[in-house]
């Protein structure tokens, strides 16, 4: 398998834009999903197939992918967006999760 | 409404086995693969494996291969994950998740998690 690397933490002011990157050697050939996890809760899918939002996920969440880097962007960040974010890719029948990024809204 | 409801917390001694269940609504296990993911305290998400809905085929992560068995029971609308020869490193919250059919197989619905504690 391969590794997906994320920054350990991102800080953002309320109303500003948070950007989280996910890098991996094979990511350019694979679809990326993103999950949001609050303390004590199960992960929630917020982006799949690089840029699609599941129903019920606010438009503030957007995804993109270029080369071997996928990016999750949270616009107009709110306090409820705090928590851990994980990227994930499906590669030849296995799931690979990123290292995780803690988003703090200051 | 899609729901995955997992069994309750377990406390096990080193060397023992644990079996976690995941009861699904609308008999999801008969139509969707189920993936299992675990999360050690303060750590990230770790994929453990999945089981196919159609033929019961399984795929396990290398680090649990040989110690884990995933099964389903469509009559009970449930999936199960058994982990053997437990050590303290297996202390974690274990999640089941539905594996969506579209490209990339996103994990779109998750169970609430089951805490397994391994201690002597």
Interface residues (C-beta under 8 A of the other chain):
Chain A: X30 X31 X32 X33 X35 X37 X42 X43 X44 X45 X48 X49 X54 X84 X86 X88 X89 X90 X93 X94 X95 X96 X97 X98 X99 X100
Chain B: X35 X37 X44 X45 X46 X47 X50 X59 X61 X95 X100 X102 X103 X104 X105 X106 X107 X108 X110 X111 X112 X113
